[in-house]
């Protein structure tokens, strides 16, 4: 079994470049995973490629075309196992073989259990040297929504919460400046959130957050950084009864509303005039039916969602068992009073695995996943 944290040092730099290519896309590639590839001959990179999204060429043929005749006898570094099946594009394994590549270094195998290892086996059967596991942890993190979510049978949900040491989301409303947003965490943590926003299709909050903070829900804090997609995520908020028509801080956005409220022509017109699009969703017990919300997102090809906002929305997604990854930012503060988890909508009982803990300035980020990251890492490097 390959050790996913060990590698030949000669392979680390070219694989790092392949990973950088996969990260630096103009737009997100979902529902396809982001993939980068480089061709190396005599120690020099002679070809580069990155997948740009469904229907576009895969990273391997792009890198091979860039290398041209120099690909013969060279080494191909690719962040995900070359496919060996016909989809919207021809199989990449055959293209690698036909280009005359002598060795292939793969960061991780395809996480699809029906495909895993197929491309590597096909290439080995034809005499190519194939090594797996270089840069595996970084590659799996890059495609984690695709890998852990099983190819998006429903949109992937990444919940982000920010609380104090005593579990408060915000101070009491009477102590807040109503004209300005309130931040628990520091600038480093907020920049991290902006980077993560750039990797999802849509950022979702509740109507209460829109009223209180007037958020833009964009990734402006990651502007100019070339290791995240350049396109901004779509902004959306839930407002079951369309009680807020006071505008939003983005030019275009979605409002998820109950079917009855979505039939109110005057309120819909006010939101439409502001650049919003009202999406009618089913309701249950007076709240939006979250599985139906996700179906509405999927119908618009929005398959990666970051849920932000306050404790009610967070508790709703947790209680529905819909959270795939939980980003828990914790500020080293104690408020003693303020907004906490809602007593009438407690989070449901769920099991998460701690994937890692990071420090961003004075704040801590605990990343928890429903699927065990290290277990899957072992599977895709075996």
Rosetta blueprint (number, residue, H / E / L):
1 X L
2 X L
3 X L
4 X L
5 X L
6 X L
7 X L
8 X L
9 X H
10 X H
11 X H
12 X H
13 X H
14 X H
15 X H
16 X H
17 X H
18 X H
19 X H
20 X H
21 X H
22 X H
23 X H
24 X L
25 X L
26 X L
27 X L
28 X L
29 X L
30 X L
31 X L
32 X L
33 X L
34 X L
35 X L
36 X E
37 X E
38 X E
39 X E
40 X E
41 X E
42 X L
43 X L
44 X E
45 X E
46 X E
47 X E
48 X E
49 X E
50 X E
51 X L
52 X L
53 X L
54 X L
55 X L
56 X L
57 X L
58 X L
59 X H
60 X H
61 X H
62 X H
63 X H
64 X H
65 X H
66 X H
67 X H
68 X H
69 X H
70 X H
71 X H
72 X L
73 X L
74 X L
75 X E
76 X E
77 X E
78 X E
79 X L
80 X L
81 X L
82 X L
83 X L
84 X L
85 X L
86 X L
87 X L
88 X L
89 X L
90 X L
91 X L
92 X H
93 X H
94 X H
95 X H
96 X H
97 X H
98 X H
99 X L
100 X L
101 X L
102 X L
103 X E
104 X E
105 X E
106 X E
107 X L
108 X L
109 X L
110 X L
111 X L
112 X L
113 X L
114 X L
115 X L
116 X L
117 X L
118 X H
119 X H
120 X H
121 X H
122 X H
123 X H
124 X H
125 X H
126 X L
127 X L
128 X L
129 X E
130 X E
131 X E
132 X E
133 X L
134 X L
135 X L
136 X H
137 X H
138 X H
139 X H
140 X H
141 X H
142 X H
143 X L
144 X H
145 X H
146 X H
147 X H
148 X H
149 X L
150 X L
151 X L
152 X L
153 X L
154 X L
155 X L
156 X E
157 X E
158 X E
159 X E
160 X E
161 X E
162 X E
163 X E
164 X E
165 X L
166 X L
167 X L
168 X L
169 X L
170 X E
171 X L
172 X L
173 X H
174 X H
175 X H
176 X L
177 X L
178 X L
179 X L
180 X L
181 X L
182 X L
183 X L
184 X L
185 X L
186 X L
187 X H
188 X H
189 X H
190 X H
191 X H
192 X H
193 X H
194 X H
195 X H
196 X H
197 X H
198 X L
199 X L
200 X L
201 X L
202 X E
203 X E
204 X E
205 X E
206 X E
207 X H
208 X H
209 X H
210 X H
211 X H
212 X H
213 X H
214 X L
215 X L
216 X L
217 X L
218 X L
219 X L
220 X H
221 X H
222 X H
223 X L
224 X L
225 X L
226 X L
227 X L
228 X L
229 X L
230 X L
231 X L
232 X L
233 X L
234 X E
235 X E
236 X E
237 X E
238 X E
239 X L
240 X L
241 X L
242 X L
243 X L
244 X L
245 X L
246 X L
247 X L
248 X L
249 X L
250 X L
251 X L
252 X L
253 X E
254 X E
255 X E
256 X E
257 X E
258 X E
259 X L
260 X L
261 X H
262 X H
263 X H
264 X L
265 X H
266 X H
267 X H
268 X H
269 X H
270 X H
271 X H
272 X H
273 X H
274 X L
275 X L
276 X E
277 X E
278 X E
279 X E
280 X E
281 X E
282 X L
283 X E
284 X E
285 X L
286 X L
287 X E
288 X E
289 X L
290 X H
291 X H
292 X H
293 X H
294 X H
295 X H
296 X H
297 X H
298 X H
299 X H
300 X L
301 X L
302 X L
303 X L
304 X E
305 X E
306 X E
307 X E
308 X L
309 X L
310 X L
311 X H
312 X H
313 X H
314 X H
315 X H
316 X H
317 X H
318 X H
319 X H
320 X L
321 X L
322 X L
323 X L
324 X L
325 X E
326 X E
327 X E
328 X E
329 X E
330 X E
331 X E
332 X L
333 X L
334 X L
335 X L
336 X L
337 X L
338 X L
339 X E
340 X L
341 X L
342 X L
343 X L
344 X L
345 X L
346 X L
347 X L
348 X L
349 X L
350 X L
351 X L
352 X L
353 X E
354 X E
355 X E
356 X E
357 X E
358 X E
359 X E
360 X E
361 X L
362 X L
363 X E
364 X E
365 X E
366 X E
367 X E
368 X E
369 X E
370 X L
371 X L
372 X L
373 X H
374 X H
375 X H
376 X H
377 X H
378 X H
379 X H
380 X L
381 X L
382 X L
